[in-house]
Amino acid sequence: MEAIFEQHSEELSELLTCQKVFIEELLESGSTWETAMKLLEKQNETFGKPVVVKEITFKNGQVGKYYDWKTEE
């Protein structure tokens, strides 16, 4: 998978972390790069670009913020 990331490093550099994780999970489950990018495009069409800042609290009490897709909760 590292070889795929190196091959597509320019495209990956333009993605937010949640989009990279989305692609990584698809690749780990056996998807091709092309299919993963098509699914990311559909994800963005369905939910819009990741624009919601969410917070996560770690076990040590630190709070982290990250971008995610806006979904109904």
HTML snippet that shows the backbone in 3Dmol.js (N, CA, C, O; Angstrom):
<script src="https://3Dmol.org/build/3Dmol-min.js"></script>
<div id="view" style="width:600px;height:400px;position:relative"></div>
<script>
const pdb = `
ATOM      1  N   MET A   1       0.828  -1.189   0.000  1.00  0.00           N
ATOM      2  CA  MET A   1       0.000   0.000   0.000  1.00  0.00           C
ATOM      3  C   MET A   1       0.876   1.258   0.000  1.00  0.00           C
ATOM      4  O   MET A   1       0.493   2.283  -0.565  1.00  0.00           O
ATOM      5  N   GLU A   2       2.033   1.180   0.624  1.00  0.00           N
ATOM      6  CA  GLU A   2       2.933   2.334   0.638  1.00  0.00           C
ATOM      7  C   GLU A   2       3.329   2.733  -0.774  1.00  0.00           C
ATOM      8  O   GLU A   2       3.470   3.917  -1.077  1.00  0.00           O
ATOM      9  N   ALA A   3       3.509   1.739  -1.636  1.00  0.00           N
ATOM     10  CA  ALA A   3       3.874   2.025  -3.024  1.00  0.00           C
ATOM     11  C   ALA A   3       2.766   2.802  -3.717  1.00  0.00           C
ATOM     12  O   ALA A   3       3.039   3.708  -4.505  1.00  0.00           O
ATOM     13  N   ILE A   4       1.523   2.455  -3.428  1.00  0.00           N
ATOM     14  CA  ILE A   4       0.383   3.168  -4.009  1.00  0.00           C
ATOM     15  C   ILE A   4       0.370   4.603  -3.510  1.00  0.00           C
ATOM     16  O   ILE A   4       0.147   5.530  -4.288  1.00  0.00           O
ATOM     17  N   PHE A   5       0.609   4.793  -2.208  1.00  0.00           N
ATOM     18  CA  PHE A   5       0.625   6.141  -1.646  1.00  0.00           C
ATOM     19  C   PHE A   5       1.755   6.974  -2.251  1.00  0.00           C
ATOM     20  O   PHE A   5       1.575   8.159  -2.529  1.00  0.00           O
ATOM     21  N   GLU A   6       2.912   6.356  -2.453  1.00  0.00           N
ATOM     22  CA  GLU A   6       4.027   7.085  -3.065  1.00  0.00           C
ATOM     23  C   GLU A   6       3.691   7.466  -4.504  1.00  0.00           C
ATOM     24  O   GLU A   6       3.986   8.577  -4.946  1.00  0.00           O
ATOM     25  N   GLN A   7       3.075   6.541  -5.224  1.00  0.00           N
ATOM     26  CA  GLN A   7       2.721   6.776  -6.618  1.00  0.00           C
ATOM     27  C   GLN A   7       1.712   7.917  -6.762  1.00  0.00           C
ATOM     28  O   GLN A   7       1.731   8.648  -7.753  1.00  0.00           O
ATOM     29  N   HIS A   8       0.837   8.064  -5.775  1.00  0.00           N
ATOM     30  CA  HIS A   8      -0.228   9.062  -5.836  1.00  0.00           C
ATOM     31  C   HIS A   8      -0.049  10.152  -4.776  1.00  0.00           C
ATOM     32  O   HIS A   8      -1.028  10.744  -4.323  1.00  0.00           O
ATOM     33  N   SER A   9       1.188  10.415  -4.384  1.00  0.00           N
ATOM     34  CA  SER A   9       1.456  11.355  -3.291  1.00  0.00           C
ATOM     35  C   SER A   9       0.945  12.758  -3.599  1.00  0.00           C
ATOM     36  O   SER A   9       0.500  13.461  -2.692  1.00  0.00           O
ATOM     37  N   GLU A  10       1.000  13.171  -4.848  1.00  0.00           N
ATOM     38  CA  GLU A  10       0.533  14.513  -5.195  1.00  0.00           C
ATOM     39  C   GLU A  10      -0.979  14.639  -4.972  1.00  0.00           C
ATOM     40  O   GLU A  10      -1.449  15.639  -4.429  1.00  0.00           O
ATOM     41  N   GLU A  11      -1.728  13.630  -5.392  1.00  0.00           N
ATOM     42  CA  GLU A  11      -3.180  13.633  -5.174  1.00  0.00           C
ATOM     43  C   GLU A  11      -3.506  13.580  -3.689  1.00  0.00           C
ATOM     44  O   GLU A  11      -4.409  14.273  -3.222  1.00  0.00           O
ATOM     45  N   LEU A  12      -2.768  12.754  -2.945  1.00  0.00           N
ATOM     46  CA  LEU A  12      -3.010  12.617  -1.511  1.00  0.00           C
ATOM     47  C   LEU A  12      -2.719  13.905  -0.754  1.00  0.00           C
ATOM     48  O   LEU A  12      -3.376  14.201   0.244  1.00  0.00           O
ATOM     49  N   SER A  13      -1.752  14.663  -1.216  1.00  0.00           N
ATOM     50  CA  SER A  13      -1.388  15.893  -0.506  1.00  0.00           C
ATOM     51  C   SER A  13      -2.517  16.915  -0.536  1.00  0.00           C
ATOM     52  O   SER A  13      -2.542  17.827   0.291  1.00  0.00           O
ATOM     53  N   GLU A  14      -3.446  16.779  -1.471  1.00  0.00           N
ATOM     54  CA  GLU A  14      -4.559  17.708  -1.588  1.00  0.00           C
ATOM     55  C   GLU A  14      -5.782  17.283  -0.765  1.00  0.00           C
ATOM     56  O   GLU A  14      -6.768  18.015  -0.692  1.00  0.00           O
ATOM     57  N   LEU A  15      -5.712  16.102  -0.150  1.00  0.00           N
ATOM     58  CA  LEU A  15      -6.850  15.582   0.599  1.00  0.00           C
ATOM     59  C   LEU A  15      -6.743  15.894   2.083  1.00  0.00           C
ATOM     60  O   LEU A  15      -5.647  16.031   2.625  1.00  0.00           O
ATOM     61  N   LEU A  16      -7.890  16.004   2.728  1.00  0.00           N
ATOM     62  CA  LEU A  16      -7.925  16.133   4.180  1.00  0.00           C
ATOM     63  C   LEU A  16      -7.683  14.762   4.806  1.00  0.00           C
ATOM     64  O   LEU A  16      -7.829  13.738   4.138  1.00  0.00           O
ATOM     65  N   THR A  17      -7.319  14.742   6.064  1.00  0.00           N
ATOM     66  CA  THR A  17      -7.006  13.490   6.746  1.00  0.00           C
ATOM     67  C   THR A  17      -8.153  12.492   6.671  1.00  0.00           C
ATOM     68  O   THR A  17      -7.918  11.307   6.436  1.00  0.00           O
ATOM     69  N   CYS A  18      -9.401  12.949   6.866  1.00  0.00           N
ATOM     70  CA  CYS A  18     -10.516  12.001   6.841  1.00  0.00           C
ATOM     71  C   CYS A  18     -10.669  11.382   5.452  1.00  0.00           C
ATOM     72  O   CYS A  18     -11.090  10.231   5.333  1.00  0.00           O
ATOM     73  N   GLN A  19     -10.331  12.133   4.403  1.00  0.00           N
ATOM     74  CA  GLN A  19     -10.395  11.585   3.060  1.00  0.00           C
ATOM     75  C   GLN A  19      -9.278  10.560   2.849  1.00  0.00           C
ATOM     76  O   GLN A  19      -9.490   9.535   2.202  1.00  0.00           O
ATOM     77  N   LYS A  20      -8.100  10.834   3.390  1.00  0.00           N
ATOM     78  CA  LYS A  20      -6.983   9.894   3.283  1.00  0.00           C
ATOM     79  C   LYS A  20      -7.304   8.589   4.007  1.00  0.00           C
ATOM     80  O   LYS A  20      -7.016   7.503   3.502  1.00  0.00           O
ATOM     81  N   VAL A  21      -7.898   8.701   5.183  1.00  0.00           N
ATOM     82  CA  VAL A  21      -8.279   7.515   5.954  1.00  0.00           C
ATOM     83  C   VAL A  21      -9.326   6.713   5.184  1.00  0.00           C
ATOM     84  O   VAL A  21      -9.261   5.484   5.140  1.00  0.00           O
ATOM     85  N   PHE A  22     -10.283   7.401   4.581  1.00  0.00           N
ATOM     86  CA  PHE A  22     -11.317   6.762   3.767  1.00  0.00           C
ATOM     87  C   PHE A  22     -10.660   5.951   2.639  1.00  0.00           C
ATOM     88  O   PHE A  22     -11.004   4.789   2.426  1.00  0.00           O
ATOM     89  N   ILE A  23      -9.716   6.568   1.920  1.00  0.00           N
ATOM     90  CA  ILE A  23      -8.996   5.902   0.832  1.00  0.00           C
ATOM     91  C   ILE A  23      -8.189   4.724   1.373  1.00  0.00           C
ATOM     92  O   ILE A  23      -8.202   3.639   0.792  1.00  0.00           O
ATOM     93  N   GLU A  24      -7.490   4.937   2.479  1.00  0.00           N
ATOM     94  CA  GLU A  24      -6.658   3.880   3.063  1.00  0.00           C
ATOM     95  C   GLU A  24      -7.490   2.662   3.446  1.00  0.00           C
ATOM     96  O   GLU A  24      -7.086   1.529   3.184  1.00  0.00           O
ATOM     97  N   GLU A  25      -8.643   2.885   4.061  1.00  0.00           N
ATOM     98  CA  GLU A  25      -9.496   1.769   4.458  1.00  0.00           C
ATOM     99  C   GLU A  25     -10.002   0.998   3.244  1.00  0.00           C
ATOM    100  O   GLU A  25     -10.096  -0.229   3.276  1.00  0.00           O
ATOM    101  N   LEU A  26     -10.325   1.717   2.182  1.00  0.00           N
ATOM    102  CA  LEU A  26     -10.767   1.043   0.961  1.00  0.00           C
ATOM    103  C   LEU A  26      -9.638   0.208   0.352  1.00  0.00           C
ATOM    104  O   LEU A  26      -9.863  -0.920  -0.085  1.00  0.00           O
ATOM    105  N   LEU A  27      -8.441   0.760   0.326  1.00  0.00           N
ATOM    106  CA  LEU A  27      -7.302   0.028  -0.224  1.00  0.00           C
ATOM    107  C   LEU A  27      -6.986  -1.208   0.610  1.00  0.00           C
ATOM    108  O   LEU A  27      -6.669  -2.266   0.066  1.00  0.00           O
ATOM    109  N   GLU A  28      -7.074  -1.072   1.936  1.00  0.00           N
ATOM    110  CA  GLU A  28      -6.813  -2.215   2.822  1.00  0.00           C
ATOM    111  C   GLU A  28      -7.834  -3.330   2.623  1.00  0.00           C
ATOM    112  O   GLU A  28      -7.532  -4.502   2.848  1.00  0.00           O
ATOM    113  N   SER A  29      -9.044  -2.964   2.199  1.00  0.00           N
ATOM    114  CA  SER A  29     -10.075  -3.983   1.993  1.00  0.00           C
ATOM    115  C   SER A  29     -10.038  -4.563   0.583  1.00  0.00           C
ATOM    116  O   SER A  29     -10.915  -5.339   0.204  1.00  0.00           O
ATOM    117  N   GLY A  30      -9.015  -4.184  -0.199  1.00  0.00           N
ATOM    118  CA  GLY A  30      -8.823  -4.794  -1.513  1.00  0.00           C
ATOM    119  C   GLY A  30      -9.239  -3.935  -2.696  1.00  0.00           C
ATOM    120  O   GLY A  30      -9.168  -4.386  -3.839  1.00  0.00           O
ATOM    121  N   SER A  31      -9.666  -2.719  -2.443  1.00  0.00           N
ATOM    122  CA  SER A  31     -10.072  -1.827  -3.521  1.00  0.00           C
ATOM    123  C   SER A  31      -8.860  -1.366  -4.315  1.00  0.00           C
ATOM    124  O   SER A  31      -7.745  -1.341  -3.794  1.00  0.00           O
ATOM    125  N   THR A  32      -9.073  -1.004  -5.560  1.00  0.00           N
ATOM    126  CA  THR A  32      -8.008  -0.400  -6.357  1.00  0.00           C
ATOM    127  C   THR A  32      -8.004   1.107  -6.100  1.00  0.00           C
ATOM    128  O   THR A  32      -8.965   1.650  -5.554  1.00  0.00           O
ATOM    129  N   TRP A  33      -6.929   1.774  -6.493  1.00  0.00           N
ATOM    130  CA  TRP A  33      -6.840   3.220  -6.338  1.00  0.00           C
ATOM    131  C   TRP A  33      -7.987   3.904  -7.081  1.00  0.00           C
ATOM    132  O   TRP A  33      -8.636   4.803  -6.546  1.00  0.00           O
ATOM    133  N   GLU A  34      -8.228   3.471  -8.314  1.00  0.00           N
ATOM    134  CA  GLU A  34      -9.255   4.088  -9.141  1.00  0.00           C
ATOM    135  C   GLU A  34     -10.641   3.947  -8.500  1.00  0.00           C
ATOM    136  O   GLU A  34     -11.411   4.906  -8.459  1.00  0.00           O
ATOM    137  N   THR A  35     -10.948   2.755  -8.004  1.00  0.00           N
ATOM    138  CA  THR A  35     -12.247   2.526  -7.358  1.00  0.00           C
ATOM    139  C   THR A  35     -12.361   3.353  -6.081  1.00  0.00           C
ATOM    140  O   THR A  35     -13.408   3.940  -5.808  1.00  0.00           O
ATOM    141  N   ALA A  36     -11.289   3.399  -5.305  1.00  0.00           N
ATOM    142  CA  ALA A  36     -11.301   4.172  -4.058  1.00  0.00           C
ATOM    143  C   ALA A  36     -11.558   5.649  -4.346  1.00  0.00           C
ATOM    144  O   ALA A  36     -12.313   6.300  -3.624  1.00  0.00           O
ATOM    145  N   MET A  37     -10.937   6.179  -5.391  1.00  0.00           N
ATOM    146  CA  MET A  37     -11.135   7.592  -5.733  1.00  0.00           C
ATOM    147  C   MET A  37     -12.557   7.843  -6.235  1.00  0.00           C
ATOM    148  O   MET A  37     -13.127   8.899  -5.962  1.00  0.00           O
ATOM    149  N   LYS A  38     -13.131   6.896  -6.958  1.00  0.00           N
ATOM    150  CA  LYS A  38     -14.525   7.028  -7.406  1.00  0.00           C
ATOM    151  C   LYS A  38     -15.465   7.029  -6.204  1.00  0.00           C
ATOM    152  O   LYS A  38     -16.414   7.812  -6.153  1.00  0.00           O
ATOM    153  N   LEU A  39     -15.199   6.149  -5.236  1.00  0.00           N
ATOM    154  CA  LEU A  39     -16.034   6.106  -4.040  1.00  0.00           C
ATOM    155  C   LEU A  39     -15.881   7.378  -3.209  1.00  0.00           C
ATOM    156  O   LEU A  39     -16.853   7.847  -2.618  1.00  0.00           O
ATOM    157  N   LEU A  40     -14.687   7.935  -3.156  1.00  0.00           N
ATOM    158  CA  LEU A  40     -14.471   9.200  -2.459  1.00  0.00           C
ATOM    159  C   LEU A  40     -15.262  10.313  -3.149  1.00  0.00           C
ATOM    160  O   LEU A  40     -15.858  11.161  -2.485  1.00  0.00           O
ATOM    161  N   GLU A  41     -15.264  10.306  -4.461  1.00  0.00           N
ATOM    162  CA  GLU A  41     -16.029  11.297  -5.208  1.00  0.00           C
ATOM    163  C   GLU A  41     -17.524  11.182  -4.900  1.00  0.00           C
ATOM    164  O   GLU A  41     -18.207  12.191  -4.725  1.00  0.00           O
ATOM    165  N   LYS A  42     -18.028   9.943  -4.835  1.00  0.00           N
ATOM    166  CA  LYS A  42     -19.444   9.734  -4.488  1.00  0.00           C
ATOM    167  C   LYS A  42     -19.721  10.186  -3.057  1.00  0.00           C
ATOM    168  O   LYS A  42     -20.766  10.774  -2.778  1.00  0.00           O
ATOM    169  N   GLN A  43     -18.789   9.911  -2.156  1.00  0.00           N
ATOM    170  CA  GLN A  43     -18.926  10.342  -0.763  1.00  0.00           C
ATOM    171  C   GLN A  43     -19.039  11.860  -0.700  1.00  0.00           C
ATOM    172  O   GLN A  43     -19.879  12.399   0.021  1.00  0.00           O
ATOM    173  N   ASN A  44     -18.185  12.545  -1.461  1.00  0.00           N
ATOM    174  CA  ASN A  44     -18.209  14.007  -1.476  1.00  0.00           C
ATOM    175  C   ASN A  44     -19.486  14.536  -2.117  1.00  0.00           C
ATOM    176  O   ASN A  44     -20.004  15.569  -1.695  1.00  0.00           O
ATOM    177  N   GLU A  45     -20.000  13.840  -3.131  1.00  0.00           N
ATOM    178  CA  GLU A  45     -21.253  14.249  -3.766  1.00  0.00           C
ATOM    179  C   GLU A  45     -22.425  14.091  -2.806  1.00  0.00           C
ATOM    180  O   GLU A  45     -23.314  14.940  -2.747  1.00  0.00           O
ATOM    181  N   THR A  46     -22.414  12.998  -2.060  1.00  0.00           N
ATOM    182  CA  THR A  46     -23.514  12.700  -1.142  1.00  0.00           C
ATOM    183  C   THR A  46     -23.517  13.632   0.056  1.00  0.00           C
ATOM    184  O   THR A  46     -24.567  14.154   0.431  1.00  0.00           O
ATOM    185  N   PHE A  47     -22.351  13.849   0.665  1.00  0.00           N
ATOM    186  CA  PHE A  47     -22.270  14.607   1.912  1.00  0.00           C
ATOM    187  C   PHE A  47     -21.614  15.965   1.763  1.00  0.00           C
ATOM    188  O   PHE A  47     -21.520  16.708   2.740  1.00  0.00           O
ATOM    189  N   GLY A  48     -21.155  16.313   0.561  1.00  0.00           N
ATOM    190  CA  GLY A  48     -20.406  17.543   0.392  1.00  0.00           C
ATOM    191  C   GLY A  48     -18.971  17.336   0.822  1.00  0.00           C
ATOM    192  O   GLY A  48     -18.613  16.273   1.329  1.00  0.00           O
ATOM    193  N   LYS A  49     -18.166  18.332   0.625  1.00  0.00           N
ATOM    194  CA  LYS A  49     -16.765  18.236   1.055  1.00  0.00           C
ATOM    195  C   LYS A  49     -16.717  18.189   2.578  1.00  0.00           C
ATOM    196  O   LYS A  49     -17.587  18.749   3.245  1.00  0.00           O
ATOM    197  N   PRO A  50     -15.708  17.525   3.129  1.00  0.00           N
ATOM    198  CA  PRO A  50     -15.570  17.483   4.584  1.00  0.00           C
ATOM    199  C   PRO A  50     -15.362  18.889   5.141  1.00  0.00           C
ATOM    200  O   PRO A  50     -14.303  19.488   4.947  1.00  0.00           O
ATOM    201  N   VAL A  51     -16.358  19.407   5.824  1.00  0.00           N
ATOM    202  CA  VAL A  51     -16.270  20.774   6.330  1.00  0.00           C
ATOM    203  C   VAL A  51     -16.608  20.879   7.809  1.00  0.00           C
ATOM    204  O   VAL A  51     -16.545  21.968   8.380  1.00  0.00           O
ATOM    205  N   VAL A  52     -16.955  19.802   8.417  1.00  0.00           N
ATOM    206  CA  VAL A  52     -17.353  19.823   9.818  1.00  0.00           C
ATOM    207  C   VAL A  52     -16.134  19.522  10.680  1.00  0.00           C
ATOM    208  O   VAL A  52     -15.438  18.529  10.468  1.00  0.00           O
ATOM    209  N   VAL A  53     -15.890  20.381  11.640  1.00  0.00           N
ATOM    210  CA  VAL A  53     -14.809  20.123  12.584  1.00  0.00           C
ATOM    211  C   VAL A  53     -15.415  19.382  13.759  1.00  0.00           C
ATOM    212  O   VAL A  53     -16.318  19.887  14.426  1.00  0.00           O
ATOM    213  N   LYS A  54     -14.916  18.191  14.006  1.00  0.00           N
ATOM    214  CA  LYS A  54     -15.393  17.391  15.130  1.00  0.00           C
ATOM    215  C   LYS A  54     -14.284  17.292  16.161  1.00  0.00           C
ATOM    216  O   LYS A  54     -13.103  17.445  15.847  1.00  0.00           O
ATOM    217  N   GLU A  55     -14.679  17.036  17.375  1.00  0.00           N
ATOM    218  CA  GLU A  55     -13.705  16.897  18.453  1.00  0.00           C
ATOM    219  C   GLU A  55     -13.712  15.472  18.965  1.00  0.00           C
ATOM    220  O   GLU A  55     -14.743  14.799  18.974  1.00  0.00           O
ATOM    221  N   ILE A  56     -12.560  15.034  19.384  1.00  0.00           N
ATOM    222  CA  ILE A  56     -12.427  13.724  19.998  1.00  0.00           C
ATOM    223  C   ILE A  56     -11.613  13.902  21.276  1.00  0.00           C
ATOM    224  O   ILE A  56     -10.616  14.624  21.288  1.00  0.00           O
ATOM    225  N   THR A  57     -12.036  13.253  22.337  1.00  0.00           N
ATOM    226  CA  THR A  57     -11.302  13.320  23.595  1.00  0.00           C
ATOM    227  C   THR A  57     -10.576  11.995  23.786  1.00  0.00           C
ATOM    228  O   THR A  57     -11.188  10.928  23.797  1.00  0.00           O
ATOM    229  N   PHE A  58      -9.267  12.087  23.935  1.00  0.00           N
ATOM    230  CA  PHE A  58      -8.450  10.906  24.115  1.00  0.00           C
ATOM    231  C   PHE A  58      -8.478  10.467  25.575  1.00  0.00           C
ATOM    232  O   PHE A  58      -8.886  11.225  26.454  1.00  0.00           O
ATOM    233  N   LYS A  59      -8.044   9.243  25.819  1.00  0.00           N
ATOM    234  CA  LYS A  59      -8.043   8.694  27.183  1.00  0.00           C
ATOM    235  C   LYS A  59      -7.244   9.557  28.151  1.00  0.00           C
ATOM    236  O   LYS A  59      -7.562   9.622  29.338  1.00  0.00           O
ATOM    237  N   ASN A  60      -6.203  10.222  27.644  1.00  0.00           N
ATOM    238  CA  ASN A  60      -5.370  11.043  28.526  1.00  0.00           C
ATOM    239  C   ASN A  60      -5.957  12.431  28.764  1.00  0.00           C
ATOM    240  O   ASN A  60      -5.349  13.259  29.443  1.00  0.00           O
ATOM    241  N   GLY A  61      -7.156  12.686  28.199  1.00  0.00           N
ATOM    242  CA  GLY A  61      -7.831  13.957  28.422  1.00  0.00           C
ATOM    243  C   GLY A  61      -7.602  15.004  27.349  1.00  0.00           C
ATOM    244  O   GLY A  61      -8.295  16.021  27.321  1.00  0.00           O
ATOM    245  N   GLN A  62      -6.646  14.772  26.470  1.00  0.00           N
ATOM    246  CA  GLN A  62      -6.400  15.724  25.394  1.00  0.00           C
ATOM    247  C   GLN A  62      -7.580  15.721  24.422  1.00  0.00           C
ATOM    248  O   GLN A  62      -8.217  14.693  24.192  1.00  0.00           O
ATOM    249  N   VAL A  63      -7.849  16.884  23.868  1.00  0.00           N
ATOM    250  CA  VAL A  63      -8.926  17.004  22.891  1.00  0.00           C
ATOM    251  C   VAL A  63      -8.308  17.291  21.529  1.00  0.00           C
ATOM    252  O   VAL A  63      -7.496  18.204  21.379  1.00  0.00           O
ATOM    253  N   GLY A  64      -8.702  16.503  20.549  1.00  0.00           N
ATOM    254  CA  GLY A  64      -8.220  16.704  19.197  1.00  0.00           C
ATOM    255  C   GLY A  64      -9.365  17.126  18.303  1.00  0.00           C
ATOM    256  O   GLY A  64     -10.519  16.783  18.561  1.00  0.00           O
ATOM    257  N   LYS A  65      -9.056  17.865  17.260  1.00  0.00           N
ATOM    258  CA  LYS A  65     -10.074  18.299  16.302  1.00  0.00           C
ATOM    259  C   LYS A  65      -9.703  17.753  14.924  1.00  0.00           C
ATOM    260  O   LYS A  65      -8.526  17.654  14.579  1.00  0.00           O
ATOM    261  N   TYR A  66     -10.719  17.405  14.150  1.00  0.00           N
ATOM    262  CA  TYR A  66     -10.476  16.898  12.816  1.00  0.00           C
ATOM    263  C   TYR A  66     -11.658  17.226  11.920  1.00  0.00           C
ATOM    264  O   TYR A  66     -12.769  17.459  12.395  1.00  0.00           O
ATOM    265  N   TYR A  67     -11.402  17.240  10.619  1.00  0.00           N
ATOM    266  CA  TYR A  67     -12.465  17.481   9.644  1.00  0.00           C
ATOM    267  C   TYR A  67     -13.145  16.167   9.311  1.00  0.00           C
ATOM    268  O   TYR A  67     -12.505  15.117   9.260  1.00  0.00           O
ATOM    269  N   ASP A  68     -14.457  16.239   9.084  1.00  0.00           N
ATOM    270  CA  ASP A  68     -15.202  15.048   8.709  1.00  0.00           C
ATOM    271  C   ASP A  68     -16.355  15.485   7.821  1.00  0.00           C
ATOM    272  O   ASP A  68     -16.626  16.677   7.679  1.00  0.00           O
ATOM    273  N   TRP A  69     -17.027  14.516   7.230  1.00  0.00           N
ATOM    274  CA  TRP A  69     -18.212  14.825   6.436  1.00  0.00           C
ATOM    275  C   TRP A  69     -19.379  15.126   7.350  1.00  0.00           C
ATOM    276  O   TRP A  69     -19.530  14.510   8.405  1.00  0.00           O
ATOM    277  N   LYS A  70     -20.196  16.068   6.946  1.00  0.00           N
ATOM    278  CA  LYS A  70     -21.387  16.410   7.728  1.00  0.00           C
ATOM    279  C   LYS A  70     -22.436  15.344   7.456  1.00  0.00           C
ATOM    280  O   LYS A  70     -22.862  15.161   6.315  1.00  0.00           O
ATOM    281  N   THR A  71     -22.851  14.644   8.502  1.00  0.00           N
ATOM    282  CA  THR A  71     -23.861  13.607   8.371  1.00  0.00           C
ATOM    283  C   THR A  71     -24.923  13.810   9.434  1.00  0.00           C
ATOM    284  O   THR A  71     -24.688  14.455  10.456  1.00  0.00           O
ATOM    285  N   GLU A  72     -26.085  13.254   9.179  1.00  0.00           N
ATOM    286  CA  GLU A  72     -27.158  13.302  10.185  1.00  0.00           C
ATOM    287  C   GLU A  72     -26.729  12.464  11.375  1.00  0.00           C
ATOM    288  O   GLU A  72     -26.230  11.352  11.208  1.00  0.00           O
ATOM    289  N   GLU A  73     -26.919  12.989  12.566  1.00  0.00           N
ATOM    290  CA  GLU A  73     -26.541  12.218  13.761  1.00  0.00           C
ATOM    291  C   GLU A  73     -27.753  11.803  14.530  1.00  0.00           C
ATOM    292  O   GLU A  73     -27.632  11.147  15.565  1.00  0.00           O
TER     293      GLU A  73
END
`;
const viewer = $3Dmol.createViewer("view");
viewer.addModel(pdb, "pdb");
viewer.setStyle({}, {cartoon: {color: "spectrum"}});
viewer.zoomTo();
viewer.render();
</script>
